[in-house]
Amino acid sequence: MDWQRIANVGIDGLRVPARCIDVELSEPLPDVAESHYQFVHLLIRLHGQPVGAIPVQLADGRCPAPAITDAIIERLARQLVRVAVRQAMDRPLATLPLDADLLAQPPAVDDEPLPSITVAVCTRGQSDNLARCIAAVRRLDHPDAEIIVVDNSPDRAAEGVAGGRADVCYLHEPGAGLDRARNRAIVAATRNIIAFTDDDVIVDAGWARAIARRFGASPEVHAVTGLVMPLQLETEPQLMFERYLGFGRGFERRWIEDVDPIPRSIALRHGNTGRLGTGANMAFRRSVLSTIGGFDPALDLGTVTNGGGDLDMFFRVIKAGGMLVYEPTALVRHCHRREWHELEEQLSDWGTAMRSYVERNRLNYPEERLPFAVLLSWLLGTWHVRRLAWSVVDRNLSTTLVLGEIRGVLGGGGRYGAAQRIADAVARRFGPSVPQPRVVTRTTRHASRRSRDVVEHTIDLAEPITPLMLSHPATVRLRIGHEGRAVAAGMFAHRSHTVSASRLRDVTARLVGRAIVAQPAGVRQPHWSEREIAAELLATLQARAEGMRSRAGRSKSQRRSRAHTRR
């Protein structure tokens, strides 16, 4: 079982209550003081990019900065070096290998204009959560973000919170169902990118900018999901949700598409779409939603299926030949359920939602019926059974929650059919939920190709990395060098006609790894690890941060002195 992912979300050894804190490495590391907590859960970022999360135990409510440094080196050295190398790829590398000074430089600033974006918040009577969510959305640093709040409560419960604001468009969707509310937002949106979040979420100030930048820099991308971190870890159920693998999907950008040159069933490869993201943090190009239709109103909260609308949309994007990118820089924090009964209900609903999503697509895609049946059998007979066995020996995993999700899967077989009938009745009363979801299957002019051609492409790290244009789906063989010297080589498959510079940089950074990093100063042994690199990089970052703070302090003192002299 892939329980090593627990370390990736930084909860191994954590105890509640724990305070959730962001730590930016390009700024002076703080001495943490939290008198009411024994632990802190630190999200480590480098120039805004999430690197990873770590738990740190407090002694008498305090943890000095050197202890945080040691914890980062101990737990996140490899991830920190990976992120630093990837950020270095954003600019031509005049010299190799990269020393700590070069790795510490911030990534190149993209001066391309950001695409405009619509932010849609769907809510149903959660006024306290909604007020907090709207306040965060209004603080977004995107220059052109349209804000839409769709109230799905029958009595307009959110109007007092969201209505009457000049910068917020309040809409009421009387027909019950989260997917009907999402579709109402799609119809009302005026921007080319539509990002969805939930009312129990606090978006990071750079969330919309990160989403827009991904779409703007990568024309081959049709959908984006992002990192969801806990807002609070105050109770045992909130911590257990993270141990259950919750919403966390890691800290590394992933590019997901079906690269098979022949359109065929994809459920075995891409049907388990829960691993791609969640509806609390997702965005789509408006053109894609116009092509494949909106969300299925028979799915998700407010219906008897209890969820699945996001899973279904992710699958339909990939099924239609689109690409989905998981972008960890697009960060939100989610308020997990505080009580056990709430968490048990949520996990049972997850099982029902998964089964309903499967049944929906077995009905709509005949070629996917058998693959989805196999996927469902694997989920029940392998994944959940193994988790159940693991929960017996590991107290960090709740047997009750696993059984609840299994019951949801087993009992959800007829839910989608019932939800369809209810959705039809709602549509007759309140009007159809437009745009209607449509079945769109990938087609290609090159369907006769039984294998991908291999396209050779050379990248010189001393030169800017530019997009690669393909005439058809292909396997790209990269040869990476620096001023005539070979550095690395590798292959990847790509389906669309454009391989963006951003994806090429991701692949390049993964292939070169630490091979382009200089041996840390003072390290004499021939085999050195990422810990030595990370320690030197952290020291360089902190020296720069302290230098900037000292210069800022002197500049402030000089301004005060000049003002006093003039008086």
C-alpha positions as CSV (number, residue, x, y, z in Angstrom):
1,M,0.0,0.0,0.0
2,D,1.2,3.5,-0.8
3,W,1.1,4.6,2.8
4,Q,4.4,6.5,2.3
5,R,2.3,9.3,0.9
6,I,1.4,10.1,4.5
7,A,4.9,11.5,4.9
8,N,4.3,13.7,1.8
9,V,1.5,15.6,3.6
10,G,3.6,15.9,6.8
11,I,1.4,14.2,9.4
12,D,3.5,11.3,10.5
13,G,4.1,11.7,14.2
14,L,1.7,14.7,14.4
15,R,-0.7,15.1,17.3
16,V,-3.7,17.4,17.7
17,P,-4.3,20.2,18.3
18,A,-1.7,21.4,15.8
19,R,-1.5,24.9,14.3
20,C,-1.2,25.1,10.4
21,I,1.4,27.6,9.3
22,D,3.0,28.7,6.0
23,V,6.8,29.1,6.0
24,E,8.4,30.9,3.1
25,L,12.1,30.0,2.7
26,S,13.1,33.2,0.9
27,E,12.1,35.2,4.0
28,P,13.8,35.0,7.5
29,L,12.6,31.8,9.2
30,P,10.5,32.6,12.2
31,D,10.8,31.4,15.8
32,V,7.4,29.7,16.2
33,A,5.6,30.5,19.5
34,E,2.1,28.9,20.0
35,S,1.3,28.6,23.6
36,H,-1.9,26.6,23.1
37,Y,-0.4,23.9,20.8
38,Q,2.1,21.1,21.2
39,F,2.7,20.7,17.4
40,V,2.7,22.9,14.3
41,H,2.1,21.7,10.8
42,L,4.4,23.7,8.5
43,L,3.8,24.1,4.8
44,I,7.2,24.9,3.4
45,R,7.3,27.1,0.3
46,L,10.2,28.3,-1.9
47,H,9.4,31.6,-3.8
48,G,5.7,30.7,-3.3
49,Q,6.0,27.2,-4.6
50,P,4.9,24.5,-2.1
51,V,7.8,22.2,-1.4
52,G,6.2,19.9,1.3
53,A,4.8,19.8,4.7
54,I,6.4,18.8,8.0
55,P,5.2,18.3,11.6
56,V,7.3,20.0,14.3
57,Q,6.9,19.4,18.0
58,L,7.0,22.5,20.3
59,A,8.8,22.6,23.6
60,D,6.9,24.8,26.1
61,G,5.0,26.2,23.1
62,R,8.1,27.3,21.2
63,C,10.3,26.1,18.3
64,P,13.3,28.2,17.3
65,A,14.2,28.8,13.7
66,P,17.3,26.5,13.8
67,A,15.1,23.6,14.8
68,I,12.8,24.3,11.8
69,T,15.9,24.4,9.5
70,D,17.0,21.0,10.8
71,A,13.5,19.5,10.3
72,I,13.4,20.8,6.7
73,I,16.8,19.2,5.9
74,E,15.8,16.0,7.6
75,R,12.4,15.6,5.9
76,L,12.3,17.7,2.7
77,A,15.9,17.9,1.4
78,R,15.1,16.0,-1.8
79,Q,11.9,17.9,-2.5
80,L,13.6,21.3,-1.8
81,V,16.4,20.5,-4.3
82,R,13.9,19.3,-6.9
83,V,11.8,22.6,-6.6
84,A,15.0,24.7,-6.8
85,V,16.3,22.9,-9.9
86,R,12.8,23.3,-11.6
87,Q,12.7,27.0,-10.8
88,A,16.2,27.4,-12.3
89,M,14.9,26.0,-15.6
90,D,12.8,29.2,-16.0
91,R,15.9,31.0,-17.2
92,P,18.8,30.1,-19.4
93,L,21.7,28.6,-17.4
94,A,24.8,30.5,-18.2
95,T,27.0,28.2,-16.1
96,L,26.9,24.7,-14.8
97,P,26.9,23.2,-12.3
98,L,24.4,25.2,-10.2
99,D,25.8,26.3,-6.9
100,A,23.7,27.4,-3.9
101,D,23.7,31.1,-5.1
102,L,22.2,30.1,-8.4
103,L,19.7,27.7,-6.9
104,A,18.5,30.4,-4.4
105,Q,17.6,32.9,-7.2
106,P,13.9,33.4,-7.6
107,P,12.3,32.1,-10.8
108,A,12.2,34.3,-13.8
109,V,9.2,36.7,-13.9
110,D,6.7,35.8,-16.6
111,D,5.8,39.2,-18.2
112,E,3.0,37.7,-20.4
113,P,-0.4,39.0,-19.5
114,L,-2.5,36.7,-17.3
115,P,-5.8,35.4,-18.8
116,S,-8.9,36.7,-17.1
117,I,-10.7,34.3,-14.8
118,T,-14.1,33.7,-13.2
119,V,-14.1,32.4,-9.6
120,A,-17.3,30.5,-8.8
121,V,-18.2,29.7,-5.2
122,C,-21.2,27.5,-4.8
123,T,-22.9,27.5,-1.3
124,R,-25.9,26.1,0.5
125,G,-26.7,27.9,3.7
126,Q,-23.2,28.1,5.2
127,S,-23.1,31.8,6.0
128,D,-20.2,31.8,8.4
129,N,-18.0,29.7,6.1
130,L,-19.1,31.7,3.1
131,A,-18.2,35.0,4.6
132,R,-14.7,33.8,5.3
133,C,-14.4,32.3,1.9
134,I,-15.6,35.4,0.1
135,A,-13.1,37.6,2.1
136,A,-10.2,35.4,0.9
137,V,-11.4,35.4,-2.7
138,R,-11.6,39.2,-2.6
139,R,-7.9,39.3,-1.6
140,L,-6.8,37.4,-4.7
141,D,-3.9,39.1,-6.4
142,H,-5.2,38.4,-9.9
143,P,-5.8,41.7,-11.8
144,D,-9.0,40.5,-13.6
145,A,-11.0,38.0,-11.5
146,E,-14.7,37.9,-11.7
147,I,-16.4,36.6,-8.6
148,I,-19.7,34.7,-8.7
149,V,-21.5,33.2,-5.7
150,V,-24.3,30.8,-6.5
151,D,-26.7,30.2,-3.6
152,N,-28.3,26.7,-3.8
153,S,-30.4,27.1,-0.7
154,P,-34.2,27.3,-1.1
155,D,-34.5,30.4,1.0
156,R,-31.6,32.5,-0.3
157,A,-29.7,32.0,2.9
158,A,-26.4,33.4,1.4
159,E,-27.9,36.6,0.0
160,G,-27.2,38.5,3.2
161,V,-23.5,37.6,3.0
162,A,-22.8,37.7,-0.7
163,G,-25.5,40.1,-2.0
164,G,-25.1,43.8,-2.3
165,R,-21.4,43.7,-3.0
166,A,-20.2,45.6,-6.1
167,D,-17.4,43.1,-6.8
168,V,-19.5,39.9,-6.2
169,C,-22.2,38.6,-8.5
170,Y,-24.8,36.9,-6.4
171,L,-27.0,34.3,-8.1
172,H,-29.7,32.1,-6.7
173,E,-30.2,28.5,-8.1
174,P,-33.4,27.1,-6.6
175,G,-33.1,23.6,-8.1
176,A,-31.2,21.5,-5.5
177,G,-27.8,20.1,-6.5
178,L,-24.3,21.3,-6.4
179,D,-23.8,20.5,-10.1
180,R,-26.9,22.6,-11.0
181,A,-25.2,25.5,-9.0
182,R,-21.9,24.9,-10.9
183,N,-23.8,25.0,-14.2
184,R,-25.5,28.2,-13.3
185,A,-22.0,29.7,-12.7
186,I,-20.9,28.5,-16.1
187,V,-23.8,30.2,-17.9
188,A,-23.2,33.5,-16.0
189,A,-19.4,33.5,-16.3
190,T,-17.9,36.1,-18.7
191,R,-14.2,35.0,-18.6
192,N,-12.5,32.3,-20.6
193,I,-11.3,30.4,-17.5
194,I,-13.7,29.3,-14.8
195,A,-12.3,28.2,-11.4
196,F,-14.5,26.5,-8.8
197,T,-14.1,26.4,-5.1
198,D,-16.3,25.6,-2.1
199,D,-17.6,27.7,0.8
200,D,-15.6,25.7,3.4
201,V,-12.3,26.7,1.7
202,I,-9.9,29.6,2.1
203,V,-8.0,30.3,-1.1
204,D,-4.4,31.3,-1.1
205,A,-3.9,34.9,-2.3
206,G,-2.0,33.6,-5.4
207,W,-4.5,30.8,-6.2
208,A,-6.2,32.5,-9.2
209,R,-2.9,33.8,-10.5
210,A,-1.4,30.3,-10.4
211,I,-4.4,28.8,-12.3
212,A,-4.4,31.6,-14.9
213,R,-0.6,31.3,-15.4
214,R,-0.9,27.5,-16.0
215,F,-3.6,28.0,-18.7
216,G,-1.8,31.0,-20.2
217,A,1.6,29.3,-20.4
218,S,0.3,25.9,-21.6
219,P,-2.2,26.1,-24.5
220,E,-2.5,22.3,-24.5
221,V,-4.1,22.3,-21.0
222,H,-7.9,22.0,-20.7
223,A,-8.4,21.6,-16.9
224,V,-6.4,22.4,-13.8
225,T,-6.6,21.0,-10.2
226,G,-4.6,22.2,-7.3
227,L,-3.2,21.5,-3.8
228,V,-5.7,21.3,-0.9
229,M,-4.1,21.6,2.5
230,P,-5.9,21.5,5.9
231,L,-7.0,24.8,7.3
232,Q,-7.2,23.4,10.9
233,L,-5.9,20.3,12.6
234,E,-7.7,20.9,15.9
235,T,-9.5,17.5,16.4
236,E,-8.8,13.8,15.9
237,P,-11.3,13.5,13.1
238,Q,-9.5,16.3,11.2
239,L,-6.2,14.6,11.6
240,M,-7.7,11.2,10.7
241,F,-9.1,12.7,7.4
242,E,-5.5,13.6,6.4
243,R,-4.3,10.1,7.4
244,Y,-7.1,8.7,5.2
245,L,-5.3,10.5,2.4
246,G,-8.0,13.2,2.4
247,F,-7.6,15.8,-0.4
248,G,-3.8,15.9,-0.5
249,R,-2.4,14.9,-3.9
250,G,1.2,15.8,-3.4
251,F,3.5,18.7,-4.2
252,E,4.7,17.9,-7.7
253,R,3.1,19.2,-10.9
254,R,1.6,16.4,-13.0
255,W,0.4,16.4,-16.6
256,I,-2.4,13.9,-17.3
257,E,-3.7,12.9,-20.7
258,D,-4.5,9.8,-22.6
259,V,-1.6,9.3,-24.9
260,D,-2.8,6.1,-26.6
261,P,-2.7,6.9,-30.4
262,I,-6.0,5.0,-30.9
263,P,-9.2,6.2,-29.2
264,R,-10.4,3.3,-27.0
265,S,-11.5,2.6,-23.5
266,I,-9.5,4.6,-20.9
267,A,-11.2,3.7,-17.6
268,L,-8.5,1.3,-16.4
269,R,-5.8,4.0,-17.0
270,H,-7.8,7.1,-16.0
271,G,-11.0,6.0,-14.4
272,N,-9.8,6.5,-10.8
273,T,-10.0,10.3,-11.1
274,G,-10.1,11.0,-7.4
275,R,-6.3,10.9,-7.5
276,L,-6.3,13.9,-9.9
277,G,-7.9,16.4,-7.6
278,T,-11.2,17.6,-6.0
279,G,-14.0,19.9,-6.7
280,A,-12.9,22.3,-4.0
281,N,-10.0,23.3,-6.3
282,M,-10.6,22.9,-10.0
283,A,-10.7,25.1,-13.1
284,F,-11.6,24.6,-16.8
285,R,-11.3,26.5,-20.1
286,R,-14.7,27.8,-21.1
287,S,-14.2,26.3,-24.5
288,V,-13.9,22.8,-23.1
289,L,-17.1,23.1,-21.1
290,S,-18.8,24.3,-24.3
291,T,-17.6,21.2,-26.0
292,I,-18.3,18.4,-23.5
293,G,-21.2,20.2,-21.7
294,G,-21.6,21.2,-18.1
295,F,-21.7,19.1,-14.9
296,D,-24.2,16.3,-14.6
297,P,-27.1,17.6,-12.4
298,A,-27.8,14.0,-11.3
299,L,-24.4,13.9,-9.5
300,D,-22.9,15.5,-6.4
301,L,-24.2,17.0,-3.1
302,G,-27.8,17.9,-3.0
303,T,-28.7,14.6,-4.8
304,V,-28.9,11.0,-3.6
305,T,-25.5,10.3,-5.2
306,N,-23.8,12.6,-2.6
307,G,-20.9,13.5,-4.9
308,G,-19.0,12.5,-8.0
309,G,-19.6,15.6,-10.2
310,D,-15.9,16.5,-10.0
311,L,-14.7,12.9,-10.7
312,D,-17.1,12.7,-13.7
313,M,-15.9,16.0,-15.2
314,F,-12.2,15.1,-14.8
315,F,-12.9,11.8,-16.6
316,R,-14.9,13.4,-19.4
317,V,-12.1,16.0,-20.1
318,I,-9.5,13.2,-20.5
319,K,-12.0,11.0,-22.5
320,A,-12.5,13.8,-25.0
321,G,-8.8,14.0,-25.6
322,G,-8.0,16.9,-23.2
323,M,-5.2,17.4,-20.8
324,L,-5.5,17.9,-17.0
325,V,-2.7,19.4,-15.0
326,Y,-2.3,19.1,-11.2
327,E,-0.8,22.4,-10.2
328,P,0.4,22.5,-6.5
329,T,1.0,26.2,-6.7
330,A,-2.8,26.7,-6.9
331,L,-3.2,26.3,-3.2
332,V,-6.4,26.3,-1.0
333,R,-6.9,25.3,2.6
334,H,-10.0,23.3,3.5
335,C,-11.9,23.2,6.8
336,H,-12.2,19.5,7.6
337,R,-15.0,18.0,9.5
338,R,-14.4,18.4,13.3
339,E,-16.7,15.6,14.6
340,W,-16.5,11.8,14.1
341,H,-20.1,11.5,12.9
342,E,-19.5,14.1,10.2
343,L,-16.3,12.4,9.0
344,E,-18.0,9.0,8.9
345,E,-20.9,10.4,6.9
346,Q,-18.4,12.1,4.5
347,L,-16.5,8.9,3.8
348,S,-19.7,6.9,3.3
349,D,-20.8,9.5,0.9
350,W,-17.5,9.2,-1.0
351,G,-18.2,5.5,-1.6
352,T,-21.7,6.3,-2.9
353,A,-20.3,9.1,-5.1
354,M,-17.6,6.8,-6.6
355,R,-20.2,4.1,-7.4
356,S,-22.6,6.7,-8.9
357,Y,-19.8,8.2,-11.1
358,V,-18.9,4.7,-12.3
359,E,-22.5,3.9,-13.1
360,R,-23.0,7.2,-14.9
361,N,-20.1,6.6,-17.3
362,R,-20.9,2.9,-17.8
363,L,-24.3,4.1,-19.1
364,N,-22.9,6.8,-21.3
365,Y,-19.8,5.1,-22.8
366,P,-20.6,1.5,-23.9
367,E,-16.9,0.8,-24.5
368,E,-16.1,1.7,-20.9
369,R,-18.6,-0.7,-19.2
370,L,-16.2,-3.6,-18.8
371,P,-13.2,-1.5,-17.8
372,F,-15.2,0.4,-15.2
373,A,-16.5,-3.0,-13.9
374,V,-12.9,-4.1,-13.5
375,L,-12.0,-0.8,-11.8
376,L,-14.8,-1.2,-9.4
377,S,-13.8,-4.8,-8.6
378,W,-10.3,-3.6,-8.0
379,L,-11.4,-0.9,-5.7
380,L,-13.5,-3.3,-3.6
381,G,-11.5,-6.4,-3.8
382,T,-8.0,-5.0,-3.6
383,W,-7.7,-1.4,-2.5
384,H,-10.4,-1.3,0.2
385,V,-9.7,-4.9,1.4
386,R,-6.0,-4.0,1.8
387,R,-6.8,-0.8,3.6
388,L,-9.2,-2.7,5.9
389,A,-6.5,-5.2,6.7
390,W,-4.0,-2.4,7.3
391,S,-6.4,-0.6,9.6
392,V,-6.5,-3.6,11.9
393,V,-2.8,-3.4,12.6
394,D,-2.3,0.4,12.3
395,R,-4.2,2.7,14.7
396,N,-3.5,5.6,12.4
397,L,-6.2,4.3,10.1
398,S,-9.8,3.9,11.2
399,T,-11.5,0.6,10.4
400,T,-14.9,2.3,10.9
401,L,-14.1,4.8,8.1
402,V,-12.9,2.1,5.7
403,L,-16.0,0.0,6.3
404,G,-18.2,3.1,5.8
405,E,-16.7,3.8,2.4
406,I,-17.1,0.2,1.4
407,R,-20.8,0.3,2.4
408,G,-21.2,3.4,0.3
409,V,-19.7,1.7,-2.7
410,L,-21.8,-1.5,-2.3
411,G,-25.0,0.4,-1.5
412,G,-24.7,3.0,-4.2
413,G,-25.5,0.8,-7.2
414,G,-28.9,2.2,-7.9
415,R,-28.4,5.8,-6.8
416,Y,-27.5,7.3,-10.1
417,G,-30.7,6.0,-11.8
418,A,-32.8,7.5,-9.0
419,A,-30.8,10.7,-9.1
420,Q,-31.5,11.0,-12.9
421,R,-35.3,10.8,-12.3
422,I,-35.1,13.4,-9.6
423,A,-32.9,15.7,-11.7
424,D,-35.5,15.4,-14.5
425,A,-38.3,16.4,-12.1
426,V,-36.2,19.4,-10.9
427,A,-35.6,20.4,-14.5
428,R,-39.3,20.4,-15.2
429,R,-40.0,22.6,-12.2
430,F,-37.1,25.1,-12.4
431,G,-35.8,24.7,-16.0
432,P,-33.0,22.6,-17.4
433,S,-29.5,22.8,-16.0
434,V,-27.6,24.2,-18.9
435,P,-25.2,23.6,-20.5
436,Q,-26.3,20.0,-20.6
437,P,-23.6,17.4,-20.1
438,R,-22.7,15.7,-23.4
439,V,-20.9,12.5,-24.3
440,V,-17.8,13.4,-26.2
441,T,-15.3,10.8,-27.2
442,R,-11.8,11.5,-28.4
443,T,-11.3,11.4,-32.2
444,T,-8.2,11.9,-34.2
445,R,-7.2,12.3,-37.8
446,H,-4.4,9.8,-37.1
447,A,-6.6,7.0,-35.9
448,S,-4.9,4.5,-38.2
449,R,-1.6,5.0,-36.4
450,R,-1.0,1.9,-34.2
451,S,2.1,3.4,-32.6
452,R,3.5,6.8,-32.0
453,D,6.3,8.2,-34.1
454,V,9.5,9.2,-32.2
455,V,10.4,12.9,-32.5
456,E,13.9,13.9,-31.6
457,H,14.3,17.2,-29.8
458,T,17.4,18.8,-28.4
459,I,17.5,21.3,-25.5
460,D,20.5,23.5,-24.7
461,L,20.2,24.6,-21.1
462,A,22.2,27.7,-22.0
463,E,19.4,28.9,-24.3
464,P,15.8,29.7,-23.5
465,I,13.5,26.6,-23.6
466,T,10.8,27.2,-26.2
467,P,7.6,25.3,-27.2
468,L,7.8,22.3,-29.4
469,M,5.3,21.9,-32.2
470,L,4.1,18.4,-33.3
471,S,2.1,17.5,-36.3
472,H,0.6,14.5,-34.6
473,P,0.8,12.6,-31.3
474,A,4.3,11.4,-30.7
475,T,6.9,10.1,-28.3
476,V,9.4,12.9,-27.8
477,R,13.1,11.9,-27.2
478,L,14.8,14.7,-25.4
479,R,18.5,15.2,-25.6
480,I,19.6,17.7,-23.0
481,G,23.0,19.4,-23.1
482,H,24.8,22.6,-22.1
483,E,27.0,24.4,-24.7
484,G,27.7,21.2,-26.6
485,R,28.2,18.9,-23.6
486,A,25.6,16.1,-23.0
487,V,23.8,16.3,-19.7
488,A,20.8,13.9,-19.8
489,A,18.3,12.2,-22.1
490,G,14.9,10.7,-21.8
491,M,11.5,10.2,-23.5
492,F,7.9,11.2,-22.9
493,A,4.6,10.8,-24.8
494,H,2.5,13.8,-25.8
495,R,-0.8,13.9,-27.6
496,S,-1.6,17.5,-28.6
497,H,0.1,19.6,-31.3
498,T,1.9,21.9,-28.8
499,V,4.3,20.9,-26.1
500,S,4.5,24.1,-24.0
501,A,7.8,25.4,-22.8
502,S,6.5,24.9,-19.2
503,R,6.0,21.2,-19.8
504,L,9.4,20.8,-21.4
505,R,11.0,22.5,-18.4
506,D,9.2,20.1,-16.1
507,V,10.5,17.1,-18.0
508,T,14.0,18.6,-18.3
509,A,14.2,19.3,-14.6
510,R,13.1,15.7,-13.8
511,L,15.7,14.2,-16.1
512,V,18.7,16.3,-15.1
513,G,17.9,16.2,-11.4
514,R,20.8,16.9,-9.2
515,A,23.3,16.1,-12.0
516,I,23.6,19.8,-12.7
517,V,24.0,20.8,-9.0
518,A,27.5,21.7,-7.8
519,Q,29.0,19.7,-5.0
520,P,28.4,21.5,-1.7
521,A,31.3,23.5,-0.3
522,G,33.2,21.6,2.4
523,V,31.9,18.2,1.3
524,R,34.8,16.0,0.3
525,Q,33.3,12.6,-0.1
526,P,32.5,11.6,-3.7
527,H,29.0,10.5,-2.9
528,W,27.0,13.3,-1.3
529,S,23.2,13.5,-0.7
530,E,20.5,16.1,-1.2
531,R,20.8,17.0,2.5
532,E,24.2,18.7,2.0
533,I,22.8,20.6,-1.0
534,A,19.6,21.5,1.0
535,A,21.6,22.7,4.0
536,E,23.8,25.0,1.8
537,L,20.8,26.2,-0.1
538,L,18.9,27.1,3.1
539,A,21.9,28.9,4.5
540,T,22.2,31.0,1.3
541,L,18.4,31.8,1.3
542,Q,18.5,32.9,4.9
543,A,21.6,35.0,4.4
544,R,19.9,36.8,1.5
545,A,16.7,37.2,3.5
546,E,18.6,38.7,6.4
547,G,20.5,41.0,4.1
548,M,17.3,42.3,2.5
549,R,15.8,42.9,5.9
550,S,18.9,44.8,7.1
551,R,18.9,47.0,3.9
552,A,15.1,47.6,4.3
553,G,15.7,48.6,7.9
554,R,18.5,51.0,7.0
555,S,16.4,52.5,4.2
556,K,13.5,53.1,6.6
557,S,15.9,54.7,9.2
558,Q,17.3,57.0,6.4
559,R,13.8,58.1,5.4
560,R,12.9,58.9,8.9
561,S,16.2,60.9,9.4
562,R,15.5,62.9,6.2
563,A,12.0,63.6,7.3
564,H,13.2,64.8,10.7
565,T,15.8,67.1,9.1
566,R,13.2,68.7,6.9
567,R,11.1,69.5,10.0
